[in-house]
Amino acid sequence: MKEERKKLETENAGLVTDLSAHGGNIDVESNVYAESEVLEESYVQRIDKLELAIQKKSARNVLSKYGTGPFYIKVTLKHDAGSGKGNTFVIETAPLNLMPHAIDHFLQMIEQKMWDGLTMVHRYIGSHVIHSSSLVTETGEQDDIRFKKANLTHLAFAEHSPEYPIEMYSVAFEGRPGGPGFYVNMDSKFTTQEVDASESCFGKVVEGRGILDNIMKQHRKANNVFMLGIDSVTMLPVPTKE
């Protein structure tokens, strides 16, 4: 949706430029520009209202099914990563009020077992190193039909909160508007300052970081793509508050 705003701004600027090239006077140009600004503002307001409505609906979905959060998601790999510390890591979600749409989308994926049997791969975004979920199985077979059938291919819009920036071990949906793939940031230099402001960061790894670090070390030593199968991705019981 933010891409549509940029497109509209470009079209508005081009309209005034074309008018000048064909002998339009300054009064006409001003009127056209003023009218286009009103149209743009109306369009932006409608987009903002739609995004807010989606966020409110997502928050209601999560609250009715799981509670207020934060939620804890355990990723179990099929093989020990070689660290001697096991084969699982745990993701803690962002506060629900900050990223309701992304959290709702992710929890729906977990509930429907979208990631079971797929893979985590070690790859790069630009010059930055990450661990990324992949729609490919360990045998190299593309398996995206499950996401299409579940209507969980991507977010409705790229959700972002300045109160929850991308840091080391942050988890975010890949691409824009985002999904279905997600990644774990393994580069301390790959922060919100280096990525687009619309990056959908919705969680962080809070347990099992040593396993992910070890995958990094193995990849650098082997100098190739490191792929590990995902056995399961499940939600852990929400801790009770005393």
N, C-alpha and C positions, 0 to 999 in steps of 0.2 A: 504493500500500500504506500509505503514511503517512496517507492520508485515512481508511483503514479504522481505524487506531489512534484517530484523533480521534473517529470515529463511535462506537467502542466505549466510549471514555471518557465521551462524552455520554450514552450509554444507561445506563452504570453509575450516573452521577450522578442521572439521572432515576428510576432504580429506587428509590433510597433516598428521594428526595423524595416519590415516590408512596406509599411505605410510610408515611412520616410523616403524610401527609395523611389516611390511612385508619386512624389510631390505632395504628400500630405502636409498640412500645416500643424503647428505646434498645439493649437487648441484641439484639433481632432485627435492628435496623438495622445494628448493628456486625457481626453475623454475615454478613448479606447483603453488606455492603460488603467484608468481608474475603474472602468467596468470590469476589466479582466482581473484586477486585484480583488474586487468584491466577489467575483465568481470563484476565484481561487480560495479565498477565505471560507466561503460557504462549503466548498468541496472538502477542505481540510477539516472543518468542524464536523462534517458528516463522517469522515474517516475516524476522527478521534472518538466520536460517540459510538461508532460501530465497534472499535477496538475495546472501549470501556465495557460495552455490553457483553462482548465475548469474555473479557476478564471476569466480570461478575458471574456469568454463567459457569465458567470454569471453576471459580472459587466455590460456588454452590455445589457443583458436582463432587469436588474433593471433600468438602466438609461433610456432605451427606454420606459418603462412602468410608472415609478414612479418618476424619477429624481435622484438627487444626495443624498438625505437624509440629516441628519438621519431621520428615519421613526418612527412613533408612533403607537403602536398597543394597542387597548383597549380590555381587557379581562373582559367580563361581566358574573358573576356567577349567577346561577338561584335563589339563596337565599342570603339574607343578612347574612354576616358572624358573626353577633352579635356585631359588633364594634360600631354600630350606625352611621357609616360613609359611608354607602352605600355598594355596591356589585361589584365595578369595580376597576381594577388597570391598569396602563398604562406602557408598555414596550417601551423604547427608544432603537433603534438598534445602533450597533457599527458603526463607520465610514465605509463607503462602501469599501474604498481602503484596509481596514484591514481584513475584513471578507466577501468578495463578494459572495462566494459560499454558506455559511451558511445563509446569509441574503436573497439571491435569493430563496433558498430552503424554508425558513420560510415564505416569502411573497407569494410564490406559494400556500403554505398550507392555508394561510389566504384567498387568492383570491378564492380558491375552497371550502372554509368553512369546511375544514377537521376536525376542533375541535368542531364545533357546536354540542351540544348534548352529548359530552363526559364528562370527569371529571378531576378535580384537586384533588390529594390525598396528604396527609401528610405522608411522609415516610422517610426512612434512606438510605444513601449510607455509608456503614461501620458504623461508629459511628456519622456521620454527618447528621443533620436534613435538609430536603429540602421539598419544595412543588413541586410535579411532575405531569406533564400532564399524563393522562392514556388513553389507547385505550379501556377502559371499560366504559359502561354507568352507570347511577345511579342504575339501576336494576341489575348490575353485569354482563351484557352481553358483551362478547368480540366483538369489532367492528373494525377490522383492514382491512377489505376488501376494504374500501374506499381509504385507502392509497395505497394499491396494484394496484387498478384500475387506480389511478392517477399517478402511478410510483413515489410516494413520500415516500417510506418506509425508506430510509436512505440517508445520504450524500455519494458522490462518494469517499470522503476521509475525514479524520479528519482534519479540518482546525483549525489553531491556530495562534494567533499573540501575541508575548510577549508585545506588546504595549497595549493590551487589556486584562489584567489578570482577573481571577475570584476573585470577592470580595463579600461582603455582598450584597444581592439583585441582583446579576448577574444572567443572564439567559443563559443557555447552552443546547445544544443537549445532550441527555443521551446516554451513550455507545460509542463504536467506531466501525465503523467510525462516528456514531452518527445519532440518529433518529429512528423512527419518533418522539418519545417522547422527551420533553424538560423539564427542571426543573428550579426552582428559588432557588438559594442558600440562606438559612436562617440561616447559621452558620458562624459567623465572623471568626472562625478558619479554615473553609473549603476554603482555598485559593489555588492559583496556586502552592504553595510550597507543598501542600498535595496531589495534583492530578497529573495525567499524563500530560506531556507537550503538548499532542495533544488534550486536551479538547477543544471542539468547543463552546467557549463562544462568543455569538453574540449580547448580549443586556443587559440591566439592567432595573429594575423597578424604575420609577421616580415619579410615583403618585400611591397612594393607598397602601403605605407600611404599614400603620396602620392596614389595613384590613388583610394583610398577617400576621402581628405580632399577631393580635388577634386570628387568626386560630391556631397559635403556642401555645398561652396560653390555648385555649380550649382543644387542643390535650393533653397537659401536664397534665391538670386537669382531663380529662376523661381517660387518659392512654390507648387510643386506636387509631386506624386509623381514621383519620378525612377526609371525602370525601365530596366534593361539586361539583354539576353539573355545567358544562359550558353552558351558554345560547348562547353566541356568542363570536367570536374573530374577530375584525374588525380593518381596518386601518383608522386612523384619518387623516384629511387633513393635508398636510405638511405645517407648519407655513411659511408664506411669509417673506422673508428677506428684511428688510428696508435698 
